[in-house]
Structure formats: C-alpha cells, structure tokens
Amino acid sequence: MSEVDEKDVNWLWPGRIAMGKFSLIAGDPGLGKSFISCDLAARVSTGREWPDGRPSPGAGGVLLLNAEDDESDTVKPRLRAARADMRRILFMYAVDKGRLFTLDKHLHELAACAAAVPDLKLIVVDPVTAFASGIDSHKNADVRQALTPLAEFAKHVGVAVLGVGHLNKSSGPAIYRVTGSLAWTAAARSAWIVAKCPKDRDRRLFLPSKNNIGNDKAGLAYSINGQSDPPFVDWEPDPAYDEIDKVLNNQQGSRPPPRQTMTNTSDDWLEAFLDKGEKPAIEVYEAGRAAGFSEDQLKRSRKRIGAHIRRVGRPSRSFWRLAAEIPDHDHGGPNADDSAVFSGEHNGDCDEASPLSGDGDGDGDEDEDEDEARPPELVADQPVPAEPAIASPSPAFHRLKAAPWLA
C-alpha cells in the first residue's frame, strides 16, 4: 500500500453517485424509476444542479441502455419534459441483428459506443437485469462475473454507471430486496431505493440502502407531476430522513391482496392470442382493447407470461411472441435490417406509438396522467452547444472499432 496514491472520490452527484463507480436504483413498479433516470440524464446533459441543490461538475454526455422503452415515443418525451439537451444523449437497446446487449459478452461494443459520446459522464442501464441475459441473476458468482468487468470499465473510463432494478416480494432489510442475487447490491458502491411514502399516497421517497463511499445518509422525496404530458419528476428541496427498512416493512404489512381475477384473465387472453403466432404489437393492443383490456394491463401480462418483443426496421416496428415460439422473420413485412438500433436526436419516430398512450412498449412502471400541460421550458442560462455535440452514430456496434483500452 505504500506505493498506492491516495485520491479523493470523484463525484457526479456529490455524496450520492460517483464517477468511475457502479451505482444502483431499485424499487417496485409504478414508482417512477425510469422517470428518475431520465431526470438525472437530463441534468447531466445540461449541467444543471442536482435535486438537492448540489452543484454539477458541468454538462456532459450520457449513454442510455434501455431494454424495454421505445426511444421515440417514451424515452425522448420524458427527456424533453426533464429539459434535456438531446444532442448530448445517445440511446441504444440492442446489438447485432436483434440480439440484446449483454454485460458479460459485449463490453467491447459498449467501449466503442462510449468512445463516440463526447465528454461521457453517465451510463444508465435500465433495467440492469435485462442486460445480464445468459447468466443466472440469482447466483452470486454469475452476477459478479457480469458486473466485475462493468465495474472495471467504469473505473478505467471514469464514468458513472447507474443500474435500474426491481425489488422482490420478500421481507427483511432493503439490501436483500433487489431482485435476484445480493451481488447486485454488493457490487454497487451506492444503492438507492424508491418507495411510497407511508403518509401520502402521491409522495415517493428516494432513500439510501447502502453508501460505501459517501457520508450522506439522507434521502429525498419526490412526486410524478402528471399535469404535464409527458409527466416529469418533481423533487422536494428538503432532505428525507426516513429509514428505508421501516418504510418497506410498513408497506409489506399494509399491502392489499392481488386482484387475481383480472390478472389471470388478461394473462390467459394474451397467451391464447399469441399462441396463434407472432403478432404486431399494434394488433395486440387493438384486439386487447376490443376484449376489454388496457395497454398497461397487456404490457404487464406480457412480462408475467414471459412473452418476447422483436423490433425490426427503421423506424422500428414491434412484434410480440411467446417465449417458446420460433419467430417468423417474414411476418409483418420485410426484415431488411434487424441490426442494432441506436439513436440520438435525429432518429425517426417509431410507428408503434399507441393512439391512447405515449408509453409505447414501455414497462408500464409509471402511472401517467392524460391531462394536457406544458412541460417546463429549458431555462435561458443553461449551457447548450451551438452545434450538435453527437453526430448520427453507425447503425450497428460491430461496425465501430473497439476502444483502445479494451483492445
């Protein structure tokens, strides 16, 4: 140790999210985790101060890895509502002919993509378990095998990596509640849990479960402002000192029994509908509405029955199929290019946008209000580059040269 140079932690969000480290946000569905990740990405892209008033290190680039939400009808509207500088943000969700990017196999591709983003400060992986395909996310050894190279990548490049996860239904301390293995939380230098406020159904809490490198034990409170379309995160300025273990235990004790009848009905209907073969997502929505089911119900049912999404073309079209079904790549039109889709400001709109919702193929995690209202405008003193900071990227990662530090 005598030869090791001591240095201070380099913070992206002082006391909460560090540069060169893996951090984690987890919570139950419907609490706005993806809204929070978009809010944080927007702040990085413009250099605005953090929700607690702490200063930003300056505007920088952001890379969004998203396995579920459509970039054109879900992610970009949320970023716009959060006042993001779109020219500093790059989005990707697949790699090489429809195969999902995985943490244990595609770090060279991640490095190449990171090298294409000027002044990259933040990478968001949402949800992080979706990018661990091929490993058993409940086994510590498998999770470490996937996360250790990612943590080393973050350390070498000096970028903050933020994973988004879910909570399981078990009881006990919050540190054991992240879906899958304890290794997900153990790998994170800071872990934050979002939960409902026990005293206010519309209020949410953003509380620390673990913070190995910061002294900040206080959390924050927020709500999802549904008066805007799309909604956005409305942070409270004062710290929240609630203990996350007590908050979660309180919720478990008061959790109502699940509504089995409607859940089973929508699950059974969707499984029977997809049993006939792969269907375009828009056809699923239309048939589902005719049968009395909302889009959010169908999206949740798709997850419960394990149905898969296949996206093809540019602008992309989505198809749903059962897990056991072999997809017919000629169904629904030619599949001339099923390679990675990865887009910045100039990507075209997806033709799968729903006539009833702006959620696209999103995860259905957030409750959205249809009331019309203007999102907050970009304030005049925010730094915005005179020219686009990020050029339109290559359509597939395998066409990019791997970054030299992973060569």
C-alpha positions as CSV (number, residue, x, y, z in Angstrom):
1,M,0.0,0.0,0.0
2,S,3.0,2.3,0.4
3,E,3.1,2.7,-3.4
4,V,-0.6,3.4,-3.8
5,D,-1.5,7.1,-4.4
6,E,-4.4,8.2,-2.3
7,K,-7.1,10.2,-4.0
8,D,-10.5,11.7,-3.3
9,V,-13.7,10.3,-4.7
10,N,-14.7,12.0,-7.9
11,W,-18.4,12.7,-7.6
12,L,-21.0,13.1,-10.4
13,W,-23.8,13.8,-7.8
14,P,-21.9,14.7,-4.6
15,G,-22.4,12.2,-1.9
16,R,-24.8,10.0,-4.0
17,I,-23.4,8.9,-7.4
18,A,-19.7,8.7,-8.0
19,M,-17.7,8.8,-11.3
20,G,-15.9,5.6,-12.0
21,K,-18.3,3.5,-9.9
22,F,-21.4,1.3,-10.3
23,S,-24.5,2.7,-8.5
24,L,-28.0,1.3,-8.3
25,I,-31.6,2.5,-8.1
26,A,-34.3,-0.1,-7.3
27,G,-37.9,-0.1,-6.4
28,D,-41.4,-1.6,-7.1
29,P,-43.2,-1.0,-10.4
30,G,-45.1,2.2,-10.7
31,L,-42.9,4.5,-8.6
32,G,-41.1,6.3,-11.4
33,K,-37.6,4.7,-11.6
34,S,-37.3,5.3,-15.3
35,F,-38.6,8.9,-14.8
36,I,-35.8,9.4,-12.3
37,S,-33.1,8.0,-14.6
38,C,-34.3,10.4,-17.4
39,D,-34.3,13.3,-14.9
40,L,-30.7,12.5,-13.9
41,A,-29.6,12.1,-17.5
42,A,-31.2,15.4,-18.4
43,R,-29.3,17.2,-15.6
44,V,-26.0,15.7,-16.7
45,S,-26.7,16.8,-20.3
46,T,-27.2,20.4,-19.4
47,G,-25.0,20.8,-16.3
48,R,-28.0,21.8,-14.1
49,E,-27.7,21.5,-10.3
50,W,-28.8,18.3,-8.6
51,P,-32.2,17.9,-6.9
52,D,-30.7,18.6,-3.5
53,G,-29.1,21.8,-4.8
54,R,-25.6,20.4,-5.0
55,P,-23.5,21.7,-8.0
56,S,-23.0,19.7,-11.2
57,P,-19.5,19.0,-12.4
58,G,-20.6,20.5,-15.8
59,A,-22.5,19.4,-18.8
60,G,-21.5,16.0,-20.2
61,G,-22.6,13.2,-22.4
62,V,-25.0,10.4,-21.5
63,L,-25.4,6.9,-22.8
64,L,-28.8,5.2,-22.2
65,L,-29.1,1.4,-22.4
66,N,-32.8,0.5,-22.3
67,A,-34.2,-2.9,-22.9
68,E,-37.9,-2.0,-22.7
69,D,-38.8,1.6,-23.6
70,D,-39.1,2.9,-27.1
71,E,-36.7,5.8,-27.7
72,S,-39.0,7.9,-29.8
73,D,-42.4,7.7,-28.1
74,T,-41.3,7.1,-24.5
75,V,-37.7,8.0,-23.6
76,K,-37.3,11.1,-25.7
77,P,-40.6,12.7,-24.5
78,R,-39.5,12.1,-20.9
79,L,-36.1,13.6,-21.5
80,R,-37.8,16.6,-23.2
81,A,-40.1,17.1,-20.1
82,A,-36.9,16.9,-17.9
83,R,-35.3,19.7,-20.0
84,A,-32.5,17.5,-21.5
85,D,-30.1,18.6,-24.2
86,M,-30.8,15.8,-26.7
87,R,-27.6,16.5,-28.5
88,R,-25.6,15.1,-25.6
89,I,-27.6,11.9,-25.2
90,L,-27.2,8.6,-27.1
91,F,-29.7,5.7,-26.8
92,M,-29.3,2.0,-27.5
93,Y,-31.1,-1.2,-26.7
94,A,-29.9,-3.9,-29.0
95,V,-26.7,-5.2,-30.6
96,D,-26.1,-7.0,-33.9
97,K,-29.2,-8.4,-35.6
98,G,-31.6,-8.2,-32.8
99,R,-29.5,-9.8,-30.1
100,L,-29.7,-7.9,-26.8
101,F,-26.6,-6.3,-25.5
102,T,-25.3,-8.3,-22.5
103,L,-22.9,-7.2,-19.9
104,D,-20.8,-10.4,-20.0
105,K,-20.3,-10.5,-23.8
106,H,-20.4,-7.0,-25.3
107,L,-18.1,-4.7,-23.3
108,H,-16.0,-4.0,-26.4
109,E,-19.2,-2.7,-28.1
110,L,-20.0,-0.7,-25.0
111,A,-16.5,0.8,-25.1
112,A,-16.8,1.7,-28.8
113,C,-20.2,3.4,-28.1
114,A,-18.8,5.2,-25.1
115,A,-15.9,6.5,-27.3
116,A,-18.5,8.0,-29.6
117,V,-20.0,10.2,-26.9
118,P,-18.0,13.4,-26.2
119,D,-17.3,14.0,-22.5
120,L,-19.3,11.0,-21.4
121,K,-20.2,11.3,-17.7
122,L,-23.1,8.8,-17.2
123,I,-24.2,5.4,-18.5
124,V,-27.7,4.3,-17.5
125,V,-28.6,0.6,-17.7
126,D,-32.4,0.1,-17.4
127,P,-33.2,-2.5,-16.2
128,V,-29.8,-3.9,-15.4
129,T,-31.1,-7.5,-15.1
130,A,-32.3,-7.4,-18.7
131,F,-28.7,-6.9,-19.9
132,A,-27.5,-9.9,-17.9
133,S,-29.0,-12.4,-20.4
134,G,-27.4,-15.8,-20.3
135,I,-26.4,-15.7,-16.6
136,D,-28.4,-16.8,-13.5
137,S,-29.2,-13.5,-11.9
138,H,-29.9,-15.3,-8.6
139,K,-26.4,-16.7,-8.3
140,N,-23.8,-14.5,-6.7
141,A,-20.9,-16.0,-8.8
142,D,-22.8,-15.4,-12.1
143,V,-23.7,-11.8,-11.2
144,R,-20.2,-11.0,-10.1
145,Q,-18.9,-12.5,-13.4
146,A,-21.1,-10.0,-15.3
147,L,-20.7,-7.0,-13.1
148,T,-17.0,-7.1,-12.3
149,P,-15.9,-6.3,-15.9
150,L,-18.5,-3.5,-16.0
151,A,-17.2,-2.0,-12.7
152,E,-13.6,-2.2,-14.1
153,F,-14.8,-0.5,-17.3
154,A,-16.4,2.3,-15.2
155,K,-13.2,2.7,-13.2
156,H,-10.9,2.8,-16.2
157,V,-13.1,5.2,-18.2
158,G,-14.0,7.3,-15.2
159,V,-17.7,7.3,-16.0
160,A,-20.6,6.8,-13.6
161,V,-22.7,3.7,-14.3
162,L,-26.2,3.7,-12.9
163,G,-28.2,0.4,-12.9
164,V,-32.0,0.4,-12.5
165,G,-33.6,-2.7,-10.8
166,H,-36.7,-4.0,-9.2
167,L,-37.5,-5.3,-5.7
168,N,-38.6,-8.8,-4.9
169,K,-41.6,-9.6,-2.7
170,S,-39.6,-11.0,0.3
171,S,-39.4,-9.3,3.7
172,G,-36.3,-8.2,5.5
173,P,-33.6,-5.4,5.1
174,A,-33.7,-3.4,1.9
175,I,-30.2,-4.5,0.9
176,Y,-31.6,-8.1,0.3
177,R,-34.7,-6.9,-1.6
178,V,-33.2,-6.2,-5.0
179,T,-34.5,-8.8,-7.4
180,G,-32.0,-11.7,-7.9
181,S,-28.8,-12.1,-6.1
182,L,-27.4,-10.0,-3.3
183,A,-24.4,-9.5,-5.6
184,W,-26.3,-6.8,-7.5
185,T,-26.3,-4.6,-4.4
186,A,-22.9,-5.7,-3.2
187,A,-21.3,-4.6,-6.5
188,A,-22.8,-1.1,-6.2
189,R,-20.9,1.5,-4.3
190,S,-24.2,3.2,-3.5
191,A,-27.7,1.8,-3.7
192,W,-30.9,3.8,-3.6
193,I,-34.4,2.5,-3.1
194,V,-37.6,4.3,-4.2
195,A,-40.7,3.6,-2.2
196,K,-44.1,5.1,-1.5
197,C,-44.4,7.5,1.4
198,P,-46.5,5.8,4.2
199,K,-48.3,9.1,4.9
200,D,-49.0,10.4,1.4
201,R,-50.1,8.1,-1.5
202,D,-48.8,10.6,-4.1
203,R,-45.4,11.2,-2.5
204,R,-42.4,9.0,-3.2
205,L,-39.2,8.5,-1.3
206,F,-35.6,8.2,-2.7
207,L,-33.7,6.7,0.2
208,P,-30.2,5.2,0.7
209,S,-29.9,1.4,1.2
210,K,-26.2,1.4,1.0
211,N,-23.5,4.1,0.5
212,N,-19.9,2.8,0.9
213,I,-18.2,5.9,-0.2
214,G,-20.3,8.8,0.9
215,N,-21.3,10.3,4.3
216,D,-24.7,11.4,3.1
217,K,-27.4,9.3,4.9
218,A,-30.3,11.5,3.9
219,G,-32.6,10.8,1.0
220,L,-35.1,12.9,-0.9
221,A,-38.8,13.0,-1.6
222,Y,-40.5,13.5,-5.0
223,S,-43.7,13.1,-6.9
224,I,-44.5,12.4,-10.5
225,N,-46.1,15.5,-11.9
226,G,-49.0,14.1,-14.1
227,Q,-50.2,17.6,-15.1
228,S,-47.6,17.5,-17.8
229,D,-47.7,15.3,-20.9
230,P,-45.4,13.5,-20.6
231,P,-45.1,13.6,-16.8
232,F,-41.8,14.5,-15.0
233,V,-40.2,14.2,-11.6
234,D,-41.0,17.0,-9.2
235,W,-38.3,16.9,-6.4
236,E,-38.8,18.3,-2.9
237,P,-35.9,20.6,-1.8
238,D,-35.7,19.3,1.8
239,P,-33.9,16.1,2.7
240,A,-35.9,13.0,3.8
241,Y,-34.6,11.1,6.8
242,D,-37.0,8.1,6.7
243,E,-35.3,4.7,7.3
244,I,-35.8,2.6,4.2
245,D,-36.2,-0.7,6.1
246,K,-39.0,0.7,8.2
247,V,-40.7,2.1,5.1
248,L,-40.6,-1.2,3.2
249,N,-41.7,-3.2,6.2
250,N,-44.7,-0.9,6.6
251,Q,-45.7,-1.3,3.0
252,Q,-45.5,-5.1,3.3
253,G,-47.7,-5.1,6.3
254,S,-50.4,-3.0,4.5
255,R,-50.1,-4.4,1.0
256,P,-53.5,-5.4,-0.3
257,P,-54.0,-8.9,-1.7
258,P,-53.5,-9.0,-5.5
259,R,-56.6,-8.9,-7.8
260,Q,-56.3,-12.4,-9.2
261,T,-59.3,-12.4,-11.4
262,M,-58.4,-9.6,-13.8
263,T,-54.7,-10.5,-13.8
264,N,-55.4,-14.1,-14.7
265,T,-58.0,-13.1,-17.3
266,S,-55.6,-10.7,-19.1
267,D,-52.7,-13.2,-18.9
268,D,-54.8,-16.1,-20.2
269,W,-56.2,-13.9,-23.0
270,L,-52.8,-12.7,-24.1
271,E,-51.3,-16.2,-24.0
272,A,-54.1,-17.6,-26.1
273,F,-53.8,-14.7,-28.6
274,L,-50.1,-15.2,-29.0
275,D,-50.4,-18.9,-29.2
276,K,-51.6,-18.4,-32.8
277,G,-48.2,-17.0,-33.7
278,E,-46.2,-13.8,-33.6
279,K,-48.3,-10.7,-33.7
280,P,-47.5,-7.0,-34.4
281,A,-47.7,-5.0,-31.1
282,I,-50.3,-2.6,-32.5
283,E,-52.5,-5.6,-33.4
284,V,-52.2,-6.9,-29.9
285,Y,-53.3,-3.6,-28.5
286,E,-56.3,-3.3,-30.8
287,A,-57.5,-6.8,-30.1
288,G,-56.9,-6.4,-26.4
289,R,-58.9,-3.2,-26.3
290,A,-61.8,-4.9,-28.1
291,A,-61.6,-7.7,-25.4
292,G,-61.7,-5.0,-22.6
293,F,-58.0,-4.8,-21.6
294,S,-55.9,-1.6,-21.4
295,E,-52.4,-1.3,-22.8
296,D,-50.9,-1.2,-19.4
297,Q,-52.6,-4.5,-18.5
298,L,-51.4,-6.1,-21.6
299,K,-47.8,-4.9,-21.0
300,R,-47.8,-6.3,-17.5
301,S,-49.3,-9.6,-18.7
302,R,-46.6,-9.8,-21.4
303,K,-44.0,-9.7,-18.7
304,R,-45.8,-12.2,-16.5
305,I,-46.1,-14.8,-19.2
306,G,-42.6,-14.2,-20.5
307,A,-43.5,-13.1,-24.0
308,H,-40.7,-11.6,-26.1
309,I,-40.5,-8.4,-28.2
310,R,-38.8,-8.3,-31.6
311,R,-38.2,-4.9,-33.2
312,V,-37.4,-4.6,-36.9
313,G,-36.7,-1.9,-39.4
314,R,-36.2,1.9,-39.1
315,P,-38.5,3.3,-37.9
316,S,-38.9,0.2,-35.8
317,R,-41.9,-2.0,-35.6
318,S,-42.5,-4.3,-32.6
319,F,-43.8,-7.8,-32.7
320,W,-44.8,-10.0,-29.7
321,R,-44.4,-13.7,-29.4
322,L,-44.4,-16.4,-26.8
323,A,-41.0,-17.5,-25.5
324,A,-41.2,-21.0,-26.9
325,E,-42.1,-19.8,-30.4
326,I,-39.6,-19.5,-33.2
327,P,-40.2,-16.1,-34.8
328,D,-41.1,-15.9,-38.5
329,H,-38.9,-13.1,-39.7
330,D,-41.0,-12.6,-42.7
331,H,-44.1,-11.8,-40.6
332,G,-45.3,-8.3,-40.7
333,G,-43.1,-7.1,-43.6
334,P,-39.5,-7.4,-44.7
335,N,-36.8,-7.5,-42.2
336,A,-34.1,-6.0,-44.3
337,D,-32.0,-4.8,-41.3
338,D,-32.5,-6.3,-37.9
339,S,-29.2,-5.0,-36.6
340,A,-28.6,-2.8,-33.6
341,V,-30.9,0.3,-33.4
342,F,-29.1,3.1,-31.7
343,S,-30.2,6.7,-31.9
344,G,-29.7,10.2,-30.9
345,E,-31.6,13.4,-31.6
346,H,-32.2,12.6,-35.3
347,N,-33.7,9.1,-35.1
348,G,-37.2,8.8,-36.7
349,D,-40.3,8.2,-34.7
350,C,-41.4,4.7,-34.1
351,D,-44.6,3.6,-35.9
352,E,-45.8,1.6,-32.9
353,A,-46.9,4.6,-30.9
354,S,-50.3,3.9,-29.3
355,P,-53.3,6.1,-30.1
356,L,-54.2,6.0,-26.4
357,S,-50.8,6.3,-24.7
358,G,-47.4,7.7,-25.1
359,D,-45.8,4.8,-23.3
360,G,-45.0,2.7,-26.5
361,D,-43.5,-0.6,-25.4
362,G,-42.5,0.8,-22.1
363,D,-42.5,-1.1,-18.9
364,G,-45.8,0.3,-17.6
365,D,-44.0,1.2,-14.4
366,E,-45.3,4.7,-14.1
367,D,-48.8,6.0,-13.6
368,E,-49.4,8.6,-16.3
369,D,-52.0,11.4,-16.3
370,E,-53.5,12.3,-19.6
371,D,-54.1,15.9,-18.6
372,E,-52.6,18.4,-21.0
373,A,-50.0,20.8,-19.7
374,R,-46.8,22.3,-20.9
375,P,-43.6,20.7,-19.7
376,P,-41.1,23.0,-18.1
377,E,-39.1,25.0,-20.7
378,L,-35.3,25.0,-20.9
379,V,-34.1,27.9,-18.9
380,A,-32.2,30.6,-20.6
381,D,-29.0,30.3,-18.7
382,Q,-28.5,26.6,-19.4
383,P,-25.4,25.7,-21.5
384,V,-26.5,24.4,-24.9
385,P,-23.8,23.7,-27.6
386,A,-24.0,25.9,-30.7
387,E,-23.6,22.7,-32.8
388,P,-24.8,19.2,-32.1
389,A,-22.3,17.5,-29.8
390,I,-23.1,14.0,-31.1
391,A,-23.2,13.0,-34.7
392,S,-25.6,10.4,-36.0
393,P,-23.9,7.1,-35.0
394,S,-23.3,4.0,-37.0
395,P,-26.3,1.7,-37.3
396,A,-24.6,-1.3,-35.7
397,F,-22.0,-1.6,-33.0
398,H,-19.9,-4.3,-34.7
399,R,-19.0,-1.7,-37.4
400,L,-17.3,0.5,-34.8
401,K,-13.7,0.0,-33.8
402,A,-13.3,-1.1,-30.2
403,A,-11.9,1.5,-27.8
404,P,-8.1,1.2,-27.3
405,W,-8.4,0.5,-23.6
406,L,-10.2,-2.8,-24.3
407,A,-8.2,-3.8,-27.4
